[in-house]
């Protein structure tokens, strides 16, 4: 993919994410998309979502929580494109599922190919 194609894909995914549009976000994903979330239980790699359908379902739930004033919000993002890898840095604030306050800097590492997102690996730096 060219850099402009990668930028367009990331812009479409970002716009869908900000709008809480799970359908439009899922349209940016490859069928076998993998998302490694920054936290989870029982696995030091965090929670894994495998496949576009599993991710679509997760996003519908997550966006419903955000619409109800729960969950997290993102700001202060910057993106760097390195061929088929995209680094996205941002700030995340809100509440964790257990009610704990979150204020962290984050980094997502995306892989892209053939006009779709192949994977998203998310990392957050927590302040305690």
C-alpha positions in Angstrom: 0.0 0.0 0.0 1.2 3.5 -0.7 1.5 6.0 2.2 -1.6 7.9 1.0 -3.6 4.7 1.0 -2.5 3.8 4.5 -3.4 7.4 5.6 -6.8 7.1 4.0 -7.4 3.7 5.7 -6.3 5.0 9.1 -8.5 8.1 8.7 -11.5 6.0 7.9 -10.9 3.7 10.9 -10.2 6.7 13.2 -13.4 8.5 12.0 -15.5 5.4 12.6 -13.9 4.9 16.0 -14.5 8.5 17.1 -18.1 8.3 15.8 -18.8 5.1 17.6 -19.7 3.4 14.3 -18.9 -0.3 14.7 -20.0 -1.2 11.2 -17.7 1.4 9.5 -14.8 0.4 11.8 -15.3 -3.3 11.0 -15.3 -2.5 7.3 -11.6 -1.4 7.7 -10.6 -4.8 9.0 -9.3 -7.9 7.3 -11.4 -11.1 7.9 -8.6 -12.5 10.1 -7.9 -9.3 11.9 -6.3 -9.7 15.4 -6.5 -7.1 18.2 -4.4 -7.4 21.3 -6.0 -5.1 23.9 -3.7 -3.5 26.5 -5.3 -5.4 29.5 -6.9 -8.7 30.2 -7.1 -11.4 32.8 -4.9 -14.5 33.0 -2.7 -13.7 30.0 0.3 -11.2 30.2 -0.4 -10.3 26.5 -3.8 -8.9 27.4 -7.2 -9.7 25.9 -7.1 -11.0 22.3 -9.9 -10.5 19.7 -9.5 -12.8 16.7 -11.4 -12.1 13.4 -13.5 -9.2 12.0 -16.7 -10.6 13.5 -15.4 -10.9 17.0 -14.0 -7.4 16.8 -17.2 -6.0 15.4 -19.2 -7.5 18.3 -16.7 -6.1 20.8 -16.9 -2.6 19.2 -20.7 -2.6 19.3 -20.5 -3.3 23.1 -17.7 -0.8 23.7 -19.4 2.0 21.7 -22.7 1.4 23.6 -20.8 1.8 26.9 -19.2 5.0 25.7 -22.6 6.4 24.5 -23.8 5.7 28.1 -20.9 7.8 29.5 -18.8 4.8 30.5 -15.4 3.5 29.2 -12.5 5.6 27.9 -11.9 8.6 25.6 -8.9 9.2 23.4 -7.1 12.5 22.6 -3.7 14.0 21.6 -3.0 11.5 18.9 -0.1 11.4 16.5 0.7 8.8 13.7 3.8 7.6 12.1 3.7 5.3 9.0 6.6 2.9 8.4 5.7 0.9 5.3 3.1 -1.6 6.4 3.3 -0.7 10.0 1.6 2.3 11.6 2.4 3.6 15.1 -0.4 5.6 16.7 0.4 7.5 20.0 -2.4 8.9 22.1 -3.7 9.8 25.6 -6.5 7.7 27.1 -8.7 8.8 30.0 -11.8 7.4 31.6 -12.9 4.4 33.7 -11.8 0.8 33.6 -14.4 -2.0 33.8 -13.7 -2.3 37.5 -14.4 1.5 38.0 -10.8 2.4 38.4 -9.8 5.8 36.9 -7.5 5.6 33.8 -5.1 8.3 32.6 -2.5 6.9 30.4 -0.4 7.4 27.3 -1.0 4.7 24.7 0.7 3.3 21.7 -1.0 1.1 19.0 1.0 -0.8 16.5 -1.1 -1.6 13.4 -0.2 -3.8 10.4 -1.9 -3.1 7.1 -2.1 -4.8 3.7 -4.4 -4.9 0.7 -6.5 -1.9 1.9 -7.3 -3.4 5.3 -6.0 -3.5 8.9 -4.5 -6.9 9.7 -3.7 -6.3 13.4 -3.8 -3.8 16.2 -1.5 -4.3 19.2 -2.3 -1.8 22.0 0.0 -0.7 24.9 -0.9 1.8 27.7 1.5 3.4 30.2 -0.4 3.6 33.5 0.2 6.2 36.2 -0.4 4.8 39.7 
